[in-house]
């Protein structure tokens, strides 16, 4: 078989609002490359498949009669693919110019690299970056699943975990990392095939952790490429679906830890889920009483943030999250004590409400204690 450069594999589920821009961005940024696009539609109910057939007749479309899950759908695409590289891409993404070309060039010239990811922005103005992926293991399970770290992310263990994200956000050159997010992931064809593709027992969540773990066990390196950039409208597909994401996440986590860490791993994660459920109401009350938020609302289409200077700060880290716990977050670095961003960012947050957290960054790139937490919302909170 004669292979082309890249197969771009996109799995859609109720993705009509975003898939057109995603496919157009791939086409526009790969005009000088030999690329094919395969879309697998997981029984969307919003007309996603019909839109693709109408606007992109040259795109190969596979229409499933049920939602078979993320990994299985990408496996379907791979079995029909011809690319030397298999590019797994979320439908709620936009590819920026030359991103895919730069990734191919890097992989071609670094034969020890098995997987590559890129810089992923959350907002239109390319401010907030997503962190790289830390492959789940028993140590990181403490960060993700215990009430202590999930709801109090300023502790030393959590800071150690997030230090890698800060390292990636500072990266100027290709950097070896533990893992890269499945929002965009490029893997060599022969490697993906050699590890048996995605484990189809994962319906959603943890499938990329499992895949990357198996690839790393074979000695391949994973790289983050800061010069390749995309935008990711995170979790867009869940807005119009009946999927119980929390339930599926827990099921996938239990399967992952049982697969890789046997009965011990399963029991540890199971107990952590139980603890979270027991302590979450108490912790939420503690956070509510402890945290005071400055509210900021749009003025002329922008959110304007100002804070006092902090002694010794070289610059500032601004983190954004849908949750005041900041257990999941994006980040950006700011020079000075003020910045503004488009209020459109609120449209990507549940109930058009989110949180910003300001931290000082010192000469050694370490971060200090939180200076301020800001609640961003489209209208003032009504206090009872």
C-alpha positions in Angstrom: 0.0 0.0 0.0 1.2 3.5 -0.9 0.8 5.7 2.2 -0.1 9.4 2.2 1.2 11.9 4.8 -1.6 12.0 7.3 -5.0 10.6 8.1 -7.1 13.0 10.1 -9.6 11.0 12.2 -12.5 12.9 13.7 -15.3 11.3 15.8 -18.5 13.3 16.0 -21.5 13.1 18.4 -23.9 15.9 18.2 -21.2 18.1 16.8 -23.1 20.1 14.2 -22.3 23.5 15.8 -18.5 22.9 15.5 -17.6 20.3 12.9 -17.8 22.6 9.9 -15.2 25.0 11.2 -13.0 22.1 12.3 -13.0 20.4 8.9 -12.5 23.7 7.0 -9.5 24.5 9.2 -7.9 21.1 8.4 -8.5 21.6 4.6 -7.2 25.2 4.6 -4.1 24.4 6.6 -3.1 21.2 4.6 -3.4 22.4 1.0 0.2 21.5 0.3 0.1 18.1 2.0 -1.2 14.7 1.1 -4.0 14.4 3.7 -7.2 12.4 4.0 -10.1 13.2 6.4 -12.2 10.4 7.9 -15.2 11.3 10.1 -16.9 8.7 12.1 -20.4 9.8 13.3 -21.6 8.1 16.5 -25.3 8.3 15.7 -25.7 12.1 16.2 -29.2 13.4 16.7 -28.5 17.0 15.6 -27.8 16.5 11.9 -24.0 16.3 12.1 -23.7 13.6 9.5 -26.1 15.3 7.1 -24.1 18.5 7.3 -20.9 16.7 6.5 -22.4 15.0 3.5 -23.7 18.2 2.2 -20.7 20.5 2.7 -17.8 18.0 2.4 -18.7 15.3 -0.1 -15.0 14.4 -0.5 -14.6 13.6 3.2 -15.0 9.9 4.0 -18.0 9.6 6.4 -18.7 6.5 8.4 -22.2 6.6 10.0 -22.7 4.3 13.0 -26.1 3.1 14.0 -25.3 3.6 17.6 -22.8 5.5 19.8 -19.9 3.0 19.9 -17.6 5.3 21.9 -14.6 7.4 21.2 -11.8 4.8 20.9 -13.8 2.2 18.9 -14.9 4.9 16.4 -11.2 6.0 15.9 -10.3 2.3 15.4 -12.9 2.1 12.6 -11.3 5.1 10.9 -7.8 3.7 11.3 -8.7 0.4 9.6 -9.7 2.4 6.5 -6.8 4.9 6.7 -3.8 5.3 4.4 -1.7 7.9 6.4 1.8 7.4 7.6 0.6 9.3 10.6 -2.7 8.9 12.3 -4.0 12.2 13.7 -6.7 11.9 16.3 -8.6 15.2 16.4 -11.7 16.4 18.4 -14.5 18.0 16.4 -14.5 21.0 18.6 -11.1 22.2 17.5 -9.7 24.7 15.0 -6.3 24.0 13.4 -4.0 27.0 13.0 -1.8 27.5 10.0 1.1 25.0 9.5 0.3 23.1 12.6 -0.1 19.7 11.0 2.9 20.3 8.6 5.1 21.2 11.6 4.1 18.0 13.4 4.9 15.8 10.4 8.2 17.5 9.9 9.1 16.9 13.5 8.1 13.3 13.5 10.0 12.7 10.2 13.2 14.1 11.6 12.9 12.5 15.1 12.5 8.8 14.5 12.5 8.0 18.3 9.3 10.1 18.7 6.2 7.9 18.7 3.6 10.5 19.5 3.3 14.3 19.3 0.9 16.8 20.6 0.7 20.6 20.3 -0.1 23.9 22.0 -3.8 24.0 22.7 -5.6 27.3 23.3 -9.0 27.6 24.9 -10.0 31.1 23.7 -10.2 33.0 20.4 -7.4 35.4 21.4 -4.9 32.6 22.1 -4.5 33.5 25.8 -5.3 30.5 27.9 -3.5 27.2 27.3 -4.5 23.7 28.2 -2.0 21.7 30.2 -0.3 18.6 28.9 -1.6 15.2 29.9 -0.2 13.4 32.9 -0.7 9.6 32.4 -2.7 8.3 35.3 -0.8 6.1 37.8 -1.2 5.4 41.5 0.7 8.5 42.5 -1.4 10.9 40.3 -4.6 9.2 41.5 -4.0 11.0 44.8 -4.3 14.3 42.9 -7.3 13.4 40.8 -9.5 11.4 43.2 -8.9 12.4 46.8 -11.0 15.2 48.4 -7.9 16.8 49.9 -6.2 17.5 46.6 -9.2 17.9 44.4 -10.8 20.6 46.5 -7.7 22.2 48.0 -5.3 22.4 45.0 -2.9 24.8 46.8 -1.3 22.0 48.8 2.3 20.8 48.1 1.2 17.6 46.4 -1.1 19.4 44.0 1.6 22.1 43.3 4.0 19.3 42.4 1.5 17.9 39.9 0.7 21.2 38.3 4.4 22.2 38.0 4.7 20.2 34.8 1.8 22.2 33.3 3.7 25.4 34.1 6.8 23.9 32.5 4.9 23.1 29.3 3.3 26.6 29.2 6.8 28.0 29.3 8.2 25.7 26.6 9.7 27.4 23.5 11.1 24.2 21.8 9.9 20.7 21.4 9.7 19.1 24.8 9.5 15.5 25.9 6.4 15.1 28.1 4.6 12.3 30.0 1.6 12.5 27.7 -0.5 14.7 25.4 -4.2 15.3 25.3 -6.5 13.4 22.9 -7.9 16.8 21.6 -5.1 16.4 19.1 -2.7 13.5 19.1 -0.5 12.4 16.2 0.8 8.8 16.3 3.0 6.8 13.9 0.9 4.3 12.0 3.1 1.3 12.8 3.1 2.2 16.5 -0.6 2.5 16.8 -1.0 -0.8 15.0 1.6 -2.5 17.1 -0.1 -1.8 20.4 -3.4 -3.0 19.2 -5.1 0.4 18.6 -7.5 1.9 21.3 -8.8 -0.5 23.9 -12.5 -0.6 23.0 -13.6 -1.4 26.5 -13.2 2.4 27.2 -16.4 4.0 25.9 -15.1 7.5 26.8 -12.3 8.9 29.0 -9.0 7.3 29.9 -8.6 5.7 26.5 -5.7 8.1 25.6 -4.0 7.4 29.0 -4.2 3.7 28.3 -2.9 4.1 24.7 0.0 6.3 25.7 0.9 4.0 28.6 1.2 1.1 26.2 3.2 3.1 23.7 5.6 4.3 26.3 6.1 0.7 27.6 7.5 -0.1 24.1 10.2 2.7 24.6 8.7 5.4 22.3 8.9 9.1 23.3 6.1 11.6 23.5 6.6 15.2 22.5 4.9 18.5 23.0 5.4 20.9 20.1 4.8 24.5 21.1 5.1 25.8 17.5 2.1 23.8 16.4 -1.1 25.4 17.6 -4.9 24.7 17.7 -7.9 26.0 19.5 -10.1 23.6 21.5 -13.7 24.4 22.5 -13.6 22.0 25.4 -16.5 19.6 26.0 -18.6 21.2 23.3 -20.2 17.8 22.4 -21.6 17.3 25.9 -23.8 20.4 25.7 -26.4 18.7 23.5 -26.2 15.1 24.7 -27.8 12.9 27.3 -24.5 11.2 28.2 -23.9 10.9 31.9 -20.2 11.9 31.7 -19.6 11.6 35.4 -20.8 8.0 35.5 -18.8 7.0 32.4 -15.7 8.7 33.8 -15.9 6.7 37.0 -16.5 3.4 35.0 -13.5 4.1 32.8 -11.3 5.0 35.8 -12.1 1.8 37.5 -11.5 -0.2 34.4 -8.1 1.6 33.7 -6.8 1.1 37.2 -7.9 -2.6 37.3 -6.3 -3.2 33.9 -2.9 -1.6 34.8 -2.7 -2.0 38.6 -4.9 -5.1 39.2 -7.1 -5.5 42.2 -5.1 -3.1 44.3 -5.6 -0.2 41.8 -9.3 -1.0 41.5 -9.8 -0.9 45.3 -7.8 2.3 45.7 -9.8 4.2 43.1 -13.1 2.7 44.3 -12.4 3.9 47.9 -11.4 7.3 46.6 -14.7 7.7 44.8 -16.6 6.8 48.0 -14.5 9.3 50.0 -15.2 12.0 47.5 -18.9 11.4 47.7 -18.9 11.4 51.5 -16.8 14.5 51.9 -17.8 16.7 48.9 -20.7 18.4 50.7 -18.5 19.3 53.7 -15.6 20.4 51.5 -17.9 22.5 49.4 -19.2 24.3 52.5 -15.6 24.9 53.6 -14.7 26.4 50.3 -17.8 28.5 50.2 -17.0 30.0 53.6 -13.3 30.4 52.9 -13.3 31.8 49.4 -14.4 35.3 48.7 -14.7 36.3 45.1 -14.4 39.6 43.3 -17.0 39.6 40.6 -16.2 40.9 37.1 -18.8 41.5 34.4 -18.3 42.4 30.7 -17.9 46.1 29.8 -18.2 46.8 26.1 -17.6 43.2 25.3 -14.5 42.7 27.4 -13.7 41.5 30.9 -11.1 43.8 32.5 -9.0 42.5 35.4 -6.7 44.7 37.6 -4.8 43.7 40.7 -2.1 45.3 43.0 1.5 44.5 42.4 3.1 41.7 44.4 6.5 42.0 45.9 9.1 40.0 44.1 6.8 38.9 41.2 8.5 38.8 37.8 5.2 38.2 36.2 1.8 36.6 37.0 0.1 33.3 36.2 -3.7 33.6 35.5 -5.6 30.4 35.7 -9.1 29.8 34.4 -11.6 27.1 35.4 -15.3 26.3 35.4 -14.9 25.4 39.1 -13.7 27.4 42.1 -11.7 24.4 43.2 -9.5 24.8 40.0 -9.2 21.0 39.8 -9.2 21.4 36.0 -7.7 24.6 34.6 -6.1 26.4 31.8 -3.4 29.1 32.2 -1.6 32.1 30.8 1.3 34.3 31.8 0.9 38.1 32.2 3.5 40.8 32.3 2.2 43.6 34.6 -0.9 43.9 36.8 -3.7 44.2 34.3 -5.2 42.4 31.3 -8.5 42.1 29.5 -10.1 39.3 27.4 -13.2 39.0 25.2 -16.4 38.3 27.1 -17.1 35.5 24.5 -15.1 33.2 26.8 -18.2 33.1 29.0 -20.0 31.2 26.3 -17.7 28.2 26.8 -18.4 28.0 30.5 -21.4 26.3 32.3 -24.1 29.0 33.0 -21.7 31.6 31.5 -19.8 31.6 34.8 -16.2 30.8 35.6 -13.3 31.6 37.8 -9.9 33.3 37.4 -7.0 32.8 39.9 -4.0 35.1 40.1 -0.6 33.8 41.3 2.8 35.6 41.4 5.6 34.0 39.4 9.2 34.6 40.6 12.6 34.6 38.9 13.0 30.8 39.2 9.5 30.3 37.7 8.1 29.1 41.0 4.6 30.4 41.9 3.6 32.0 45.2 0.3 31.9 47.1 -2.9 32.9 45.4 -3.3 36.7 45.3 -6.9 36.8 44.2 -9.8 34.7 42.9 -12.2 36.4 40.5 -15.6 35.2 39.5 -16.4 36.1 35.9 -20.0 36.1 34.9 -22.3 37.8 32.3 -24.5 39.3 35.1 -24.2 40.0 38.8 -24.9 37.2 41.2 -28.1 37.7 43.1 -27.4 37.1 46.8 -30.2 35.6 48.9 
